Amino acid sequence: MIAANQIGEHPPTYRSGGRSMIVDPWGVVLGTVPDHEGHVIADLDLAAQGRVREKLPALANRRPATYRWDDTAEVMR
């Protein structure tokens, strides 16, 4: 998972915390940006990702009809 976040102060009184990161399927943080503007890079082990997908077949539980766009719905303009 890649989680991007803003950092800094924003008008009128908002603050974003930063800490953008890349996390593997088991929750191990592969890379993170400290508390400043920047970027993060991580090596992805695609073979390991394939093994995780075999052990944790989350995509097998998808229900596409649940998030399919309803063609009969009226679009508000």
RONU-138565 format. One record per residue (C-alpha): residue number from 1; residue in one letter; x, y, z. Coordinates in pm, 1 decimal. Layout:
BEGIN
r i NUM&aa A&px X&py Y&pz Z
...
END
This chain:
BEGIN
r i 1&aa M&px 0.0&py 0.0&pz 0.0
r i 2&aa I&px 121.6&py 348.4&pz -75.1
r i 3&aa A&px -11.9&py 611.9&pz 163.1
r i 4&aa A&px 58.0&py 972.5&pz 65.3
r i 5&aa N&px -13.3&py 1258.3&pz 302.9
r i 6&aa Q&px 37.0&py 1633.3&pz 301.2
r i 7&aa I&px 248.1&py 1801.3&pz 566.6
r i 8&aa G&px 236.7&py 2149.1&pz 712.2
r i 9&aa E&px -3.3&py 2424.9&pz 807.6
r i 10&aa H&px -305.6&py 2507.9&pz 591.2
r i 11&aa P&px -546.1&py 2802.4&pz 625.1
r i 12&aa P&px -740.2&py 2874.0&pz 830.4
r i 13&aa T&px -627.7&py 2643.9&pz 1116.2
r i 14&aa Y&px -554.5&py 2302.4&pz 964.7
r i 15&aa R&px -239.1&py 2097.8&pz 997.4
r i 16&aa S&px -140.5&py 1782.8&pz 806.1
r i 17&aa G&px 90.3&py 1538.1&pz 975.5
r i 18&aa G&px 288.8&py 1394.3&pz 686.0
r i 19&aa R&px 445.6&py 1050.3&pz 732.2
r i 20&aa S&px 383.5&py 926.0&pz 377.7
r i 21&aa M&px 483.0&py 561.1&pz 356.0
r i 22&aa I&px 492.7&py 235.3&pz 165.0
r i 23&aa V&px 371.6&py -70.8&pz 357.1
r i 24&aa D&px 382.2&py -437.9&pz 256.5
r i 25&aa P&px 72.8&py -666.0&pz 278.1
r i 26&aa W&px 167.5&py -782.7&pz 629.2
r i 27&aa G&px 197.7&py -427.3&pz 763.1
r i 28&aa V&px 576.0&py -399.9&pz 749.6
r i 29&aa V&px 676.2&py -41.2&pz 666.6
r i 30&aa L&px 912.8&py -52.6&pz 368.6
r i 31&aa G&px 980.1&py 320.1&pz 360.0
r i 32&aa T&px 856.9&py 643.4&pz 513.5
r i 33&aa V&px 914.2&py 1015.9&pz 476.1
r i 34&aa P&px 1008.9&py 1194.1&pz 800.9
r i 35&aa D&px 830.3&py 1513.2&pz 905.5
r i 36&aa H&px 919.6&py 1724.4&pz 602.6
r i 37&aa E&px 844.9&py 1742.1&pz 231.5
r i 38&aa G&px 1005.0&py 1459.1&pz 40.3
r i 39&aa H&px 952.1&py 1129.7&pz -132.2
r i 40&aa V&px 989.2&py 763.0&pz -49.4
r i 41&aa I&px 1115.2&py 475.3&pz -261.8
r i 42&aa A&px 1096.1&py 102.5&pz -182.3
r i 43&aa D&px 1193.8&py -215.2&pz -363.8
r i 44&aa L&px 891.6&py -437.5&pz -419.5
r i 45&aa D&px 939.9&py -814.5&pz -414.3
r i 46&aa L&px 683.0&py -927.0&pz -670.7
r i 47&aa A&px 745.8&py -1296.2&pz -598.5
r i 48&aa A&px 671.3&py -1236.1&pz -230.2
r i 49&aa Q&px 359.9&py -1043.8&pz -328.9
r i 50&aa G&px 244.5&py -1346.1&pz -530.3
r i 51&aa R&px 295.9&py -1572.9&pz -228.3
r i 52&aa V&px 95.4&py -1334.2&pz -8.8
r i 53&aa R&px -188.4&py -1334.2&pz -260.5
r i 54&aa E&px -194.5&py -1716.1&pz -247.1
r i 55&aa K&px -211.9&py -1717.1&pz 134.8
r i 56&aa L&px -444.7&py -1417.6&pz 162.3
r i 57&aa P&px -675.4&py -1423.1&pz -141.2
r i 58&aa A&px -857.2&py -1100.0&pz -56.1
r i 59&aa L&px -942.9&py -1028.8&pz -420.0
r i 60&aa A&px -1138.1&py -1356.7&pz -434.9
r i 61&aa N&px -1398.3&py -1192.2&pz -208.0
r i 62&aa R&px -1462.7&py -896.7&pz -437.5
r i 63&aa R&px -1822.8&py -814.2&pz -519.8
r i 64&aa P&px -1802.2&py -600.3&pz -836.1
r i 65&aa A&px -2179.2&py -554.2&pz -847.7
r i 66&aa T&px -2151.8&py -366.4&pz -517.7
r i 67&aa Y&px -1941.0&py -88.0&pz -663.3
r i 68&aa R&px -2058.4&py -98.7&pz -1025.2
r i 69&aa W&px -2189.4&py 231.3&pz -1159.0
r i 70&aa D&px -2566.6&py 224.4&pz -1198.3
r i 71&aa D&px -2629.2&py 319.8&pz -1560.9
r i 72&aa T&px -2986.0&py 418.9&pz -1478.8
r i 73&aa A&px -2886.4&py 674.8&pz -1213.2
r i 74&aa E&px -2931.4&py 1039.6&pz -1296.5
r i 75&aa V&px -2616.5&py 1247.9&pz -1282.3
r i 76&aa M&px -2656.7&py 1577.9&pz -1096.2
r i 77&aa R&px -2503.3&py 1869.9&pz -1282.4
END
